[in-house]
Amino acid sequence: MGQPPVWRVVLPDIAVFGPYTYLVTEVLWGTVTLGLLAYAGAWRAAARTVVVLYPVAFLWDWYTLEVGVFAIPLRTGYELLGIPIEEHVFIVLVPSLVVAVHETLRTRFGAPGPTGADG
């Protein structure tokens, strides 16, 4: 057997948080998301995106968990409407982070001009 993959050596083992591991990572990324949303003033854009995507993401998540596509071992064990509470946070966090990054880049560097696929 060779050496472990580089990512195994570099990344810290956050499983020390046990059943709160997933929630801790969401708090970390949620903090980044909130900071970027505040910087860009993109609260309404993120909220609109979440409202539109949440029902689809919820059904997708529920279905994939129900049929066993994936399992989440390092979670609290609390569920709401058939999916882990961490997944509800994830469903809000991911589109919010995407909007936050997009709007932060737009705020920082300005609106893109009509180039490439935009033009």
PDB file as gemmi writes it, atoms N, CA and C in Angstrom:
CRYST1    1.000    1.000    1.000  90.00  90.00  90.00 P 1                      
ATOM      1  N   MET A   1       0.837  -1.165   0.000  1.00  0.00           N  
ATOM      2  CA  MET A   1       0.000   0.000   0.000  1.00  0.00           C  
ATOM      3  C   MET A   1       0.887   1.235   0.000  1.00  0.00           C  
ATOM      4  N   GLY A   2       0.513   2.201  -0.820  1.00  0.00           N  
ATOM      5  CA  GLY A   2       1.288   3.426  -0.949  1.00  0.00           C  
ATOM      6  C   GLY A   2       0.934   4.438   0.119  1.00  0.00           C  
ATOM      7  N   GLN A   3       1.342   5.631  -0.135  1.00  0.00           N  
ATOM      8  CA  GLN A   3       1.065   6.732   0.783  1.00  0.00           C  
ATOM      9  C   GLN A   3      -0.410   7.126   0.679  1.00  0.00           C  
ATOM     10  N   PRO A   4      -0.969   7.688   1.759  1.00  0.00           N  
ATOM     11  CA  PRO A   4      -2.369   8.143   1.680  1.00  0.00           C  
ATOM     12  C   PRO A   4      -2.484   9.318   0.730  1.00  0.00           C  
ATOM     13  N   PRO A   5      -3.667   9.520   0.163  1.00  0.00           N  
ATOM     14  CA  PRO A   5      -3.853  10.668  -0.725  1.00  0.00           C  
ATOM     15  C   PRO A   5      -3.488  11.968  -0.006  1.00  0.00           C  
ATOM     16  N   VAL A   6      -3.021  12.960  -0.763  1.00  0.00           N  
ATOM     17  CA  VAL A   6      -2.589  14.228  -0.188  1.00  0.00           C  
ATOM     18  C   VAL A   6      -3.692  14.873   0.637  1.00  0.00           C  
ATOM     19  N   TRP A   7      -4.926  14.822   0.155  1.00  0.00           N  
ATOM     20  CA  TRP A   7      -6.013  15.465   0.889  1.00  0.00           C  
ATOM     21  C   TRP A   7      -6.217  14.846   2.262  1.00  0.00           C  
ATOM     22  N   ARG A   8      -5.889  13.593   2.434  1.00  0.00           N  
ATOM     23  CA  ARG A   8      -6.017  12.950   3.749  1.00  0.00           C  
ATOM     24  C   ARG A   8      -4.966  13.485   4.715  1.00  0.00           C  
ATOM     25  N   VAL A   9      -3.820  13.867   4.192  1.00  0.00           N  
ATOM     26  CA  VAL A   9      -2.746  14.371   5.024  1.00  0.00           C  
ATOM     27  C   VAL A   9      -2.989  15.831   5.396  1.00  0.00           C  
ATOM     28  N   VAL A  10      -3.512  16.615   4.477  1.00  0.00           N  
ATOM     29  CA  VAL A  10      -3.656  18.048   4.646  1.00  0.00           C  
ATOM     30  C   VAL A  10      -4.894  18.433   5.447  1.00  0.00           C  
ATOM     31  N   LEU A  11      -6.021  17.819   5.182  1.00  0.00           N  
ATOM     32  CA  LEU A  11      -7.270  18.211   5.816  1.00  0.00           C  
ATOM     33  C   LEU A  11      -7.363  17.697   7.249  1.00  0.00           C  
ATOM     34  N   PRO A  12      -7.818  18.559   8.167  1.00  0.00           N  
ATOM     35  CA  PRO A  12      -7.969  18.108   9.555  1.00  0.00           C  
ATOM     36  C   PRO A  12      -9.172  17.180   9.690  1.00  0.00           C  
ATOM     37  N   ASP A  13      -9.127  16.318  10.669  1.00  0.00           N  
ATOM     38  CA  ASP A  13     -10.243  15.418  10.939  1.00  0.00           C  
ATOM     39  C   ASP A  13     -11.241  16.155  11.822  1.00  0.00           C  
ATOM     40  N   ILE A  14     -12.349  16.600  11.221  1.00  0.00           N  
ATOM     41  CA  ILE A  14     -13.340  17.335  11.997  1.00  0.00           C  
ATOM     42  C   ILE A  14     -14.399  16.413  12.588  1.00  0.00           C  
ATOM     43  N   ALA A  15     -14.224  15.118  12.411  1.00  0.00           N  
ATOM     44  CA  ALA A  15     -15.177  14.159  12.964  1.00  0.00           C  
ATOM     45  C   ALA A  15     -15.153  14.169  14.494  1.00  0.00           C  
ATOM     46  N   VAL A  16     -14.241  14.930  15.087  1.00  0.00           N  
ATOM     47  CA  VAL A  16     -14.195  15.032  16.545  1.00  0.00           C  
ATOM     48  C   VAL A  16     -15.475  15.652  17.092  1.00  0.00           C  
ATOM     49  N   PHE A  17     -16.237  16.315  16.246  1.00  0.00           N  
ATOM     50  CA  PHE A  17     -17.505  16.903  16.664  1.00  0.00           C  
ATOM     51  C   PHE A  17     -18.627  15.868  16.704  1.00  0.00           C  
ATOM     52  N   GLY A  18     -18.308  14.628  16.349  1.00  0.00           N  
ATOM     53  CA  GLY A  18     -19.262  13.533  16.428  1.00  0.00           C  
ATOM     54  C   GLY A  18     -20.550  13.828  15.678  1.00  0.00           C  
ATOM     55  N   PRO A  19     -21.694  13.663  16.349  1.00  0.00           N  
ATOM     56  CA  PRO A  19     -22.966  13.852  15.660  1.00  0.00           C  
ATOM     57  C   PRO A  19     -23.245  15.306  15.263  1.00  0.00           C  
ATOM     58  N   TYR A  20     -22.393  16.213  15.700  1.00  0.00           N  
ATOM     59  CA  TYR A  20     -22.575  17.630  15.349  1.00  0.00           C  
ATOM     60  C   TYR A  20     -21.649  18.064  14.208  1.00  0.00           C  
ATOM     61  N   THR A  21     -20.923  17.131  13.632  1.00  0.00           N  
ATOM     62  CA  THR A  21     -19.948  17.458  12.593  1.00  0.00           C  
ATOM     63  C   THR A  21     -20.578  18.185  11.420  1.00  0.00           C  
ATOM     64  N   TYR A  22     -21.670  17.659  10.897  1.00  0.00           N  
ATOM     65  CA  TYR A  22     -22.335  18.274   9.743  1.00  0.00           C  
ATOM     66  C   TYR A  22     -22.812  19.681  10.108  1.00  0.00           C  
ATOM     67  N   LEU A  23     -23.409  19.813  11.287  1.00  0.00           N  
ATOM     68  CA  LEU A  23     -23.917  21.106  11.736  1.00  0.00           C  
ATOM     69  C   LEU A  23     -22.782  22.119  11.930  1.00  0.00           C  
ATOM     70  N   VAL A  24     -21.653  21.674  12.461  1.00  0.00           N  
ATOM     71  CA  VAL A  24     -20.496  22.563  12.652  1.00  0.00           C  
ATOM     72  C   VAL A  24     -19.992  23.085  11.306  1.00  0.00           C  
ATOM     73  N   THR A  25     -19.920  22.215  10.301  1.00  0.00           N  
ATOM     74  CA  THR A  25     -19.467  22.687   8.984  1.00  0.00           C  
ATOM     75  C   THR A  25     -20.454  23.680   8.395  1.00  0.00           C  
ATOM     76  N   GLU A  26     -21.741  23.472   8.665  1.00  0.00           N  
ATOM     77  CA  GLU A  26     -22.738  24.420   8.166  1.00  0.00           C  
ATOM     78  C   GLU A  26     -22.641  25.766   8.868  1.00  0.00           C  
ATOM     79  N   VAL A  27     -22.325  25.759  10.148  1.00  0.00           N  
ATOM     80  CA  VAL A  27     -22.126  27.018  10.870  1.00  0.00           C  
ATOM     81  C   VAL A  27     -20.920  27.752  10.297  1.00  0.00           C  
ATOM     82  N   LEU A  28     -19.845  27.034  10.028  1.00  0.00           N  
ATOM     83  CA  LEU A  28     -18.654  27.643   9.433  1.00  0.00           C  
ATOM     84  C   LEU A  28     -18.981  28.278   8.079  1.00  0.00           C  
ATOM     85  N   TRP A  29     -19.555  27.500   7.180  1.00  0.00           N  
ATOM     86  CA  TRP A  29     -19.879  28.018   5.846  1.00  0.00           C  
ATOM     87  C   TRP A  29     -21.016  29.028   5.889  1.00  0.00           C  
ATOM     88  N   GLY A  30     -21.914  28.874   6.857  1.00  0.00           N  
ATOM     89  CA  GLY A  30     -22.977  29.857   7.035  1.00  0.00           C  
ATOM     90  C   GLY A  30     -22.422  31.212   7.439  1.00  0.00           C  
ATOM     91  N   THR A  31     -21.388  31.211   8.260  1.00  0.00           N  
ATOM     92  CA  THR A  31     -20.735  32.458   8.655  1.00  0.00           C  
ATOM     93  C   THR A  31     -20.100  33.141   7.451  1.00  0.00           C  
ATOM     94  N   VAL A  32     -19.437  32.362   6.619  1.00  0.00           N  
ATOM     95  CA  VAL A  32     -18.852  32.909   5.381  1.00  0.00           C  
ATOM     96  C   VAL A  32     -19.958  33.485   4.503  1.00  0.00           C  
ATOM     97  N   THR A  33     -21.036  32.736   4.358  1.00  0.00           N  
ATOM     98  CA  THR A  33     -22.162  33.172   3.530  1.00  0.00           C  
ATOM     99  C   THR A  33     -22.759  34.476   4.048  1.00  0.00           C  
ATOM    100  N   LEU A  34     -23.002  34.558   5.330  1.00  0.00           N  
ATOM    101  CA  LEU A  34     -23.573  35.777   5.913  1.00  0.00           C  
ATOM    102  C   LEU A  34     -22.659  36.977   5.709  1.00  0.00           C  
ATOM    103  N   GLY A  35     -21.361  36.762   5.861  1.00  0.00           N  
ATOM    104  CA  GLY A  35     -20.409  37.845   5.638  1.00  0.00           C  
ATOM    105  C   GLY A  35     -20.437  38.352   4.205  1.00  0.00           C  
ATOM    106  N   LEU A  36     -20.474  37.431   3.252  1.00  0.00           N  
ATOM    107  CA  LEU A  36     -20.516  37.824   1.843  1.00  0.00           C  
ATOM    108  C   LEU A  36     -21.840  38.486   1.486  1.00  0.00           C  
ATOM    109  N   LEU A  37     -22.940  37.971   2.025  1.00  0.00           N  
ATOM    110  CA  LEU A  37     -24.245  38.588   1.761  1.00  0.00           C  
ATOM    111  C   LEU A  37     -24.293  40.008   2.319  1.00  0.00           C  
ATOM    112  N   ALA A  38     -23.711  40.189   3.495  1.00  0.00           N  
ATOM    113  CA  ALA A  38     -23.678  41.526   4.090  1.00  0.00           C  
ATOM    114  C   ALA A  38     -22.813  42.464   3.250  1.00  0.00           C  
ATOM    115  N   TYR A  39     -21.655  41.980   2.812  1.00  0.00           N  
ATOM    116  CA  TYR A  39     -20.755  42.794   2.000  1.00  0.00           C  
ATOM    117  C   TYR A  39     -21.441  43.252   0.709  1.00  0.00           C  
ATOM    118  N   ALA A  40     -22.130  42.331   0.065  1.00  0.00           N  
ATOM    119  CA  ALA A  40     -22.748  42.633  -1.229  1.00  0.00           C  
ATOM    120  C   ALA A  40     -24.159  43.203  -1.091  1.00  0.00           C  
ATOM    121  N   GLY A  41     -24.726  43.178   0.106  1.00  0.00           N  
ATOM    122  CA  GLY A  41     -26.092  43.645   0.286  1.00  0.00           C  
ATOM    123  C   GLY A  41     -27.075  42.812  -0.525  1.00  0.00           C  
ATOM    124  N   ALA A  42     -26.877  41.515  -0.527  1.00  0.00           N  
ATOM    125  CA  ALA A  42     -27.648  40.629  -1.410  1.00  0.00           C  
ATOM    126  C   ALA A  42     -28.660  39.777  -0.648  1.00  0.00           C  
ATOM    127  N   TRP A  43     -29.170  40.271   0.458  1.00  0.00           N  
ATOM    128  CA  TRP A  43     -30.112  39.504   1.268  1.00  0.00           C  
ATOM    129  C   TRP A  43     -31.368  39.127   0.496  1.00  0.00           C  
ATOM    130  N   ARG A  44     -31.951  40.108  -0.199  1.00  0.00           N  
ATOM    131  CA  ARG A  44     -33.208  39.847  -0.927  1.00  0.00           C  
ATOM    132  C   ARG A  44     -32.992  38.871  -2.078  1.00  0.00           C  
ATOM    133  N   ALA A  45     -31.880  39.019  -2.790  1.00  0.00           N  
ATOM    134  CA  ALA A  45     -31.587  38.104  -3.903  1.00  0.00           C  
ATOM    135  C   ALA A  45     -31.423  36.680  -3.383  1.00  0.00           C  
ATOM    136  N   ALA A  46     -30.741  36.517  -2.263  1.00  0.00           N  
ATOM    137  CA  ALA A  46     -30.559  35.185  -1.687  1.00  0.00           C  
ATOM    138  C   ALA A  46     -31.900  34.627  -1.219  1.00  0.00           C  
ATOM    139  N   ALA A  47     -32.706  35.465  -0.580  1.00  0.00           N  
ATOM    140  CA  ALA A  47     -34.009  35.003  -0.088  1.00  0.00           C  
ATOM    141  C   ALA A  47     -34.911  34.556  -1.233  1.00  0.00           C  
ATOM    142  N   ARG A  48     -34.939  35.338  -2.314  1.00  0.00           N  
ATOM    143  CA  ARG A  48     -35.760  34.954  -3.480  1.00  0.00           C  
ATOM    144  C   ARG A  48     -35.294  33.628  -4.048  1.00  0.00           C  
ATOM    145  N   THR A  49     -34.001  33.461  -4.158  1.00  0.00           N  
ATOM    146  CA  THR A  49     -33.447  32.225  -4.719  1.00  0.00           C  
ATOM    147  C   THR A  49     -33.800  31.031  -3.843  1.00  0.00           C  
ATOM    148  N   VAL A  50     -33.656  31.194  -2.533  1.00  0.00           N  
ATOM    149  CA  VAL A  50     -33.979  30.103  -1.612  1.00  0.00           C  
ATOM    150  C   VAL A  50     -35.463  29.750  -1.685  1.00  0.00           C  
ATOM    151  N   VAL A  51     -36.324  30.753  -1.719  1.00  0.00           N  
ATOM    152  CA  VAL A  51     -37.771  30.498  -1.777  1.00  0.00           C  
ATOM    153  C   VAL A  51     -38.136  29.698  -3.030  1.00  0.00           C  
ATOM    154  N   VAL A  52     -37.504  30.015  -4.136  1.00  0.00           N  
ATOM    155  CA  VAL A  52     -37.802  29.313  -5.388  1.00  0.00           C  
ATOM    156  C   VAL A  52     -37.225  27.898  -5.389  1.00  0.00           C  
ATOM    157  N   LEU A  53     -36.005  27.742  -4.884  1.00  0.00           N  
ATOM    158  CA  LEU A  53     -35.332  26.446  -4.962  1.00  0.00           C  
ATOM    159  C   LEU A  53     -35.674  25.484  -3.829  1.00  0.00           C  
ATOM    160  N   TYR A  54     -36.101  26.004  -2.695  1.00  0.00           N  
ATOM    161  CA  TYR A  54     -36.310  25.153  -1.524  1.00  0.00           C  
ATOM    162  C   TYR A  54     -37.251  23.972  -1.776  1.00  0.00           C  
ATOM    163  N   PRO A  55     -38.426  24.176  -2.358  1.00  0.00           N  
ATOM    164  CA  PRO A  55     -39.321  23.024  -2.562  1.00  0.00           C  
ATOM    165  C   PRO A  55     -38.711  21.930  -3.431  1.00  0.00           C  
ATOM    166  N   VAL A  56     -38.029  22.328  -4.482  1.00  0.00           N  
ATOM    167  CA  VAL A  56     -37.401  21.342  -5.369  1.00  0.00           C  
ATOM    168  C   VAL A  56     -36.283  20.608  -4.639  1.00  0.00           C  
ATOM    169  N   ALA A  57     -35.439  21.369  -3.945  1.00  0.00           N  
ATOM    170  CA  ALA A  57     -34.322  20.766  -3.218  1.00  0.00           C  
ATOM    171  C   ALA A  57     -34.825  19.849  -2.104  1.00  0.00           C  
ATOM    172  N   PHE A  58     -35.893  20.276  -1.430  1.00  0.00           N  
ATOM    173  CA  PHE A  58     -36.456  19.441  -0.363  1.00  0.00           C  
ATOM    174  C   PHE A  58     -36.917  18.099  -0.918  1.00  0.00           C  
ATOM    175  N   LEU A  59     -37.688  18.127  -1.997  1.00  0.00           N  
ATOM    176  CA  LEU A  59     -38.174  16.873  -2.588  1.00  0.00           C  
ATOM    177  C   LEU A  59     -37.025  15.997  -3.077  1.00  0.00           C  
ATOM    178  N   TRP A  60     -36.048  16.611  -3.699  1.00  0.00           N  
ATOM    179  CA  TRP A  60     -34.877  15.884  -4.190  1.00  0.00           C  
ATOM    180  C   TRP A  60     -34.148  15.234  -3.016  1.00  0.00           C  
ATOM    181  N   ASP A  61     -33.930  15.993  -1.958  1.00  0.00           N  
ATOM    182  CA  ASP A  61     -33.234  15.485  -0.783  1.00  0.00           C  
ATOM    183  C   ASP A  61     -34.019  14.365  -0.126  1.00  0.00           C  
ATOM    184  N   TRP A  62     -35.306  14.595   0.083  1.00  0.00           N  
ATOM    185  CA  TRP A  62     -36.145  13.573   0.707  1.00  0.00           C  
ATOM    186  C   TRP A  62     -36.096  12.274  -0.094  1.00  0.00           C  
ATOM    187  N   TYR A  63     -36.257  12.392  -1.405  1.00  0.00           N  
ATOM    188  CA  TYR A  63     -36.277  11.196  -2.253  1.00  0.00           C  
ATOM    189  C   TYR A  63     -34.948  10.446  -2.203  1.00  0.00           C  
ATOM    190  N   THR A  64     -33.843  11.168  -2.355  1.00  0.00           N  
ATOM    191  CA  THR A  64     -32.548  10.484  -2.375  1.00  0.00           C  
ATOM    192  C   THR A  64     -32.227   9.834  -1.039  1.00  0.00           C  
ATOM    193  N   LEU A  65     -32.641  10.437   0.061  1.00  0.00           N  
ATOM    194  CA  LEU A  65     -32.455   9.812   1.366  1.00  0.00           C  
ATOM    195  C   LEU A  65     -33.376   8.598   1.519  1.00  0.00           C  
ATOM    196  N   GLU A  66     -34.603   8.745   1.051  1.00  0.00           N  
ATOM    197  CA  GLU A  66     -35.601   7.676   1.176  1.00  0.00           C  
ATOM    198  C   GLU A  66     -35.187   6.409   0.423  1.00  0.00           C  
ATOM    199  N   VAL A  67     -34.645   6.570  -0.770  1.00  0.00           N  
ATOM    200  CA  VAL A  67     -34.263   5.404  -1.566  1.00  0.00           C  
ATOM    201  C   VAL A  67     -32.845   4.925  -1.265  1.00  0.00           C  
ATOM    202  N   GLY A  68     -32.149   5.637  -0.379  1.00  0.00           N  
ATOM    203  CA  GLY A  68     -30.824   5.183   0.039  1.00  0.00           C  
ATOM    204  C   GLY A  68     -29.678   5.594  -0.853  1.00  0.00           C  
ATOM    205  N   VAL A  69     -29.834   6.662  -1.611  1.00  0.00           N  
ATOM    206  CA  VAL A  69     -28.747   7.132  -2.475  1.00  0.00           C  
ATOM    207  C   VAL A  69     -27.545   7.543  -1.639  1.00  0.00           C  
ATOM    208  N   PHE A  70     -27.805   8.195  -0.510  1.00  0.00           N  
ATOM    209  CA  PHE A  70     -26.712   8.546   0.386  1.00  0.00           C  
ATOM    210  C   PHE A  70     -27.192   8.516   1.825  1.00  0.00           C  
ATOM    211  N   ALA A  71     -26.233   8.441   2.745  1.00  0.00           N  
ATOM    212  CA  ALA A  71     -26.520   8.451   4.176  1.00  0.00           C  
ATOM    213  C   ALA A  71     -25.641   9.523   4.813  1.00  0.00           C  
ATOM    214  N   ILE A  72     -26.105  10.062   5.920  1.00  0.00           N  
ATOM    215  CA  ILE A  72     -25.370  11.118   6.610  1.00  0.00           C  
ATOM    216  C   ILE A  72     -25.059  10.623   8.020  1.00  0.00           C  
ATOM    217  N   PRO A  73     -23.895  10.028   8.228  1.00  0.00           N  
ATOM    218  CA  PRO A  73     -23.605   9.435   9.530  1.00  0.00           C  
ATOM    219  C   PRO A  73     -23.272  10.451  10.643  1.00  0.00           C  
ATOM    220  N   LEU A  74     -22.647  11.561  10.330  1.00  0.00           N  
ATOM    221  CA  LEU A  74     -22.208  12.503  11.360  1.00  0.00           C  
ATOM    222  C   LEU A  74     -23.195  13.659  11.506  1.00  0.00           C  
ATOM    223  N   ARG A  75     -24.400  13.320  11.917  1.00  0.00           N  
ATOM    224  CA  ARG A  75     -25.459  14.312  12.068  1.00  0.00           C  
ATOM    225  C   ARG A  75     -26.123  14.137  13.423  1.00  0.00           C  
ATOM    226  N   THR A  76     -26.939  15.120  13.801  1.00  0.00           N  
ATOM    227  CA  THR A  76     -27.552  15.112  15.127  1.00  0.00           C  
ATOM    228  C   THR A  76     -28.600  14.027  15.313  1.00  0.00           C  
ATOM    229  N   GLY A  77     -29.254  13.623  14.248  1.00  0.00           N  
ATOM    230  CA  GLY A  77     -30.310  12.624  14.350  1.00  0.00           C  
ATOM    231  C   GLY A  77     -31.701  13.227  14.422  1.00  0.00           C  
ATOM    232  N   TYR A  78     -31.774  14.550  14.487  1.00  0.00           N  
ATOM    233  CA  TYR A  78     -33.078  15.212  14.501  1.00  0.00           C  
ATOM    234  C   TYR A  78     -33.564  15.421  13.078  1.00  0.00           C  
ATOM    235  N   GLU A  79     -34.844  15.139  12.866  1.00  0.00           N  
ATOM    236  CA  GLU A  79     -35.427  15.309  11.539  1.00  0.00           C  
ATOM    237  C   GLU A  79     -36.634  16.231  11.598  1.00  0.00           C  
ATOM    238  N   LEU A  80     -36.895  16.863  10.465  1.00  0.00           N  
ATOM    239  CA  LEU A  80     -38.070  17.700  10.297  1.00  0.00           C  
ATOM    240  C   LEU A  80     -38.640  17.383   8.924  1.00  0.00           C  
ATOM    241  N   LEU A  81     -39.890  16.985   8.878  1.00  0.00           N  
ATOM    242  CA  LEU A  81     -40.570  16.634   7.624  1.00  0.00           C  
ATOM    243  C   LEU A  81     -39.841  15.539   6.844  1.00  0.00           C  
ATOM    244  N   GLY A  82     -39.242  14.611   7.569  1.00  0.00           N  
ATOM    245  CA  GLY A  82     -38.636  13.451   6.933  1.00  0.00           C  
ATOM    246  C   GLY A  82     -37.197  13.586   6.481  1.00  0.00           C  
ATOM    247  N   ILE A  83     -36.580  14.741   6.711  1.00  0.00           N  
ATOM    248  CA  ILE A  83     -35.159  14.866   6.387  1.00  0.00           C  
ATOM    249  C   ILE A  83     -34.425  15.490   7.580  1.00  0.00           C  
ATOM    250  N   PRO A  84     -33.129  15.199   7.704  1.00  0.00           N  
ATOM    251  CA  PRO A  84     -32.362  15.745   8.831  1.00  0.00           C  
ATOM    252  C   PRO A  84     -32.392  17.275   8.847  1.00  0.00           C  
ATOM    253  N   ILE A  85     -32.360  17.846  10.056  1.00  0.00           N  
ATOM    254  CA  ILE A  85     -32.360  19.313  10.147  1.00  0.00           C  
ATOM    255  C   ILE A  85     -31.156  19.910   9.429  1.00  0.00           C  
ATOM    256  N   GLU A  86     -30.051  19.172   9.419  1.00  0.00           N  
ATOM    257  CA  GLU A  86     -28.862  19.659   8.722  1.00  0.00           C  
ATOM    258  C   GLU A  86     -29.122  19.832   7.232  1.00  0.00           C  
ATOM    259  N   GLU A  87     -29.967  18.983   6.683  1.00  0.00           N  
ATOM    260  CA  GLU A  87     -30.280  19.098   5.259  1.00  0.00           C  
ATOM    261  C   GLU A  87     -31.133  20.328   4.975  1.00  0.00           C  
ATOM    262  N   HIS A  88     -32.015  20.675   5.894  1.00  0.00           N  
ATOM    263  CA  HIS A  88     -32.796  21.911   5.733  1.00  0.00           C  
ATOM    264  C   HIS A  88     -31.849  23.115   5.695  1.00  0.00           C  
ATOM    265  N   VAL A  89     -30.876  23.115   6.607  1.00  0.00           N  
ATOM    266  CA  VAL A  89     -29.891  24.204   6.628  1.00  0.00           C  
ATOM    267  C   VAL A  89     -29.100  24.205   5.318  1.00  0.00           C  
ATOM    268  N   PHE A  90     -28.693  23.033   4.876  1.00  0.00           N  
ATOM    269  CA  PHE A  90     -27.940  22.904   3.630  1.00  0.00           C  
ATOM    270  C   PHE A  90     -28.724  23.454   2.439  1.00  0.00           C  
ATOM    271  N   ILE A  91     -30.020  23.151   2.400  1.00  0.00           N  
ATOM    272  CA  ILE A  91     -30.877  23.599   1.299  1.00  0.00           C  
ATOM    273  C   ILE A  91     -30.974  25.127   1.257  1.00  0.00           C  
ATOM    274  N   VAL A  92     -30.881  25.763   2.397  1.00  0.00           N  
ATOM    275  CA  VAL A  92     -30.881  27.227   2.452  1.00  0.00           C  
ATOM    276  C   VAL A  92     -29.480  27.770   2.199  1.00  0.00           C  
ATOM    277  N   LEU A  93     -28.488  27.103   2.751  1.00  0.00           N  
ATOM    278  CA  LEU A  93     -27.114  27.599   2.708  1.00  0.00           C  
ATOM    279  C   LEU A  93     -26.495  27.585   1.308  1.00  0.00           C  
ATOM    280  N   VAL A  94     -26.659  26.502   0.578  1.00  0.00           N  
ATOM    281  CA  VAL A  94     -25.985  26.388  -0.718  1.00  0.00           C  
ATOM    282  C   VAL A  94     -26.432  27.458  -1.714  1.00  0.00           C  
ATOM    283  N   PRO A  95     -27.726  27.626  -1.978  1.00  0.00           N  
ATOM    284  CA  PRO A  95     -28.085  28.690  -2.919  1.00  0.00           C  
ATOM    285  C   PRO A  95     -27.728  30.086  -2.388  1.00  0.00           C  
ATOM    286  N   SER A  96     -27.801  30.262  -1.068  1.00  0.00           N  
ATOM    287  CA  SER A  96     -27.419  31.555  -0.491  1.00  0.00           C  
ATOM    288  C   SER A  96     -25.942  31.837  -0.714  1.00  0.00           C  
ATOM    289  N   LEU A  97     -25.107  30.810  -0.568  1.00  0.00           N  
ATOM    290  CA  LEU A  97     -23.672  30.985  -0.799  1.00  0.00           C  
ATOM    291  C   LEU A  97     -23.383  31.289  -2.264  1.00  0.00           C  
ATOM    292  N   VAL A  98     -24.080  30.624  -3.163  1.00  0.00           N  
ATOM    293  CA  VAL A  98     -23.889  30.886  -4.597  1.00  0.00           C  
ATOM    294  C   VAL A  98     -24.249  32.338  -4.920  1.00  0.00           C  
ATOM    295  N   VAL A  99     -25.394  32.786  -4.425  1.00  0.00           N  
ATOM    296  CA  VAL A  99     -25.804  34.180  -4.646  1.00  0.00           C  
ATOM    297  C   VAL A  99     -24.798  35.119  -3.994  1.00  0.00           C  
ATOM    298  N   ALA A 100     -24.361  34.797  -2.782  1.00  0.00           N  
ATOM    299  CA  ALA A 100     -23.414  35.648  -2.062  1.00  0.00           C  
ATOM    300  C   ALA A 100     -22.100  35.806  -2.829  1.00  0.00           C  
ATOM    301  N   VAL A 101     -21.576  34.711  -3.337  1.00  0.00           N  
ATOM    302  CA  VAL A 101     -20.325  34.786  -4.109  1.00  0.00           C  
ATOM    303  C   VAL A 101     -20.545  35.582  -5.389  1.00  0.00           C  
ATOM    304  N   HIS A 102     -21.622  35.285  -6.100  1.00  0.00           N  
ATOM    305  CA  HIS A 102     -21.915  35.987  -7.349  1.00  0.00           C  
ATOM    306  C   HIS A 102     -22.043  37.487  -7.121  1.00  0.00           C  
ATOM    307  N   GLU A 103     -22.833  37.860  -6.134  1.00  0.00           N  
ATOM    308  CA  GLU A 103     -23.060  39.282  -5.878  1.00  0.00           C  
ATOM    309  C   GLU A 103     -21.830  39.969  -5.298  1.00  0.00           C  
ATOM    310  N   THR A 104     -21.030  39.239  -4.543  1.00  0.00           N  
ATOM    311  CA  THR A 104     -19.776  39.805  -4.039  1.00  0.00           C  
ATOM    312  C   THR A 104     -18.833  40.100  -5.192  1.00  0.00           C  
ATOM    313  N   LEU A 105     -18.717  39.175  -6.131  1.00  0.00           N  
ATOM    314  CA  LEU A 105     -17.859  39.412  -7.299  1.00  0.00           C  
ATOM    315  C   LEU A 105     -18.391  40.572  -8.130  1.00  0.00           C  
ATOM    316  N   ARG A 106     -19.693  40.631  -8.295  1.00  0.00           N  
ATOM    317  CA  ARG A 106     -20.286  41.728  -9.054  1.00  0.00           C  
ATOM    318  C   ARG A 106     -20.064  43.062  -8.351  1.00  0.00           C  
ATOM    319  N   THR A 107     -20.225  43.081  -7.040  1.00  0.00           N  
ATOM    320  CA  THR A 107     -20.011  44.296  -6.262  1.00  0.00           C  
ATOM    321  C   THR A 107     -18.547  44.727  -6.319  1.00  0.00           C  
ATOM    322  N   ARG A 108     -17.672  43.765  -6.197  1.00  0.00           N  
ATOM    323  CA  ARG A 108     -16.221  44.052  -6.141  1.00  0.00           C  
ATOM    324  C   ARG A 108     -15.659  44.455  -7.499  1.00  0.00           C  
ATOM    325  N   PHE A 109     -16.080  43.768  -8.543  1.00  0.00           N  
ATOM    326  CA  PHE A 109     -15.464  43.975  -9.857  1.00  0.00           C  
ATOM    327  C   PHE A 109     -16.390  44.608 -10.883  1.00  0.00           C  
ATOM    328  N   GLY A 110     -17.628  44.842 -10.538  1.00  0.00           N  
ATOM    329  CA  GLY A 110     -18.572  45.453 -11.472  1.00  0.00           C  
ATOM    330  C   GLY A 110     -19.283  44.416 -12.316  1.00  0.00           C  
ATOM    331  N   ALA A 111     -20.331  44.855 -12.956  1.00  0.00           N  
ATOM    332  CA  ALA A 111     -21.096  43.955 -13.824  1.00  0.00           C  
ATOM    333  C   ALA A 111     -20.252  43.566 -15.029  1.00  0.00           C  
ATOM    334  N   PRO A 112     -20.316  42.314 -15.432  1.00  0.00           N  
ATOM    335  CA  PRO A 112     -19.534  41.892 -16.592  1.00  0.00           C  
ATOM    336  C   PRO A 112     -20.064  42.504 -17.882  1.00  0.00           C  
ATOM    337  N   GLY A 113     -19.166  42.730 -18.810  1.00  0.00           N  
ATOM    338  CA  GLY A 113     -19.558  43.236 -20.108  1.00  0.00           C  
ATOM    339  C   GLY A 113     -20.043  42.121 -21.007  1.00  0.00           C  
ATOM    340  N   PRO A 114     -20.554  42.450 -22.178  1.00  0.00           N  
ATOM    341  CA  PRO A 114     -21.061  41.414 -23.096  1.00  0.00           C  
ATOM    342  C   PRO A 114     -19.920  40.690 -23.809  1.00  0.00           C  
ATOM    343  N   THR A 115     -19.331  39.722 -23.115  1.00  0.00           N  
ATOM    344  CA  THR A 115     -18.254  38.940 -23.714  1.00  0.00           C  
ATOM    345  C   THR A 115     -18.611  37.457 -23.631  1.00  0.00           C  
ATOM    346  N   GLY A 116     -17.982  36.687 -24.451  1.00  0.00           N  
ATOM    347  CA  GLY A 116     -18.180  35.236 -24.405  1.00  0.00           C  
ATOM    348  C   GLY A 116     -19.634  34.847 -24.558  1.00  0.00           C  
ATOM    349  N   ALA A 117     -20.126  34.005 -23.650  1.00  0.00           N  
ATOM    350  CA  ALA A 117     -21.492  33.503 -23.720  1.00  0.00           C  
ATOM    351  C   ALA A 117     -22.506  34.599 -23.410  1.00  0.00           C  
ATOM    352  N   ASP A 118     -22.072  35.668 -22.740  1.00  0.00           N  
ATOM    353  CA  ASP A 118     -22.990  36.749 -22.402  1.00  0.00           C  
ATOM    354  C   ASP A 118     -23.273  37.664 -23.589  1.00  0.00           C  
ATOM    355  N   GLY A 119     -22.407  37.644 -24.578  1.00  0.00           N  
ATOM    356  CA  GLY A 119     -22.513  38.615 -25.658  1.00  0.00           C  
ATOM    357  C   GLY A 119     -23.217  38.199 -26.826  1.00  0.00           C  
TER     358      GLY A 119                                                      
END                                                                             
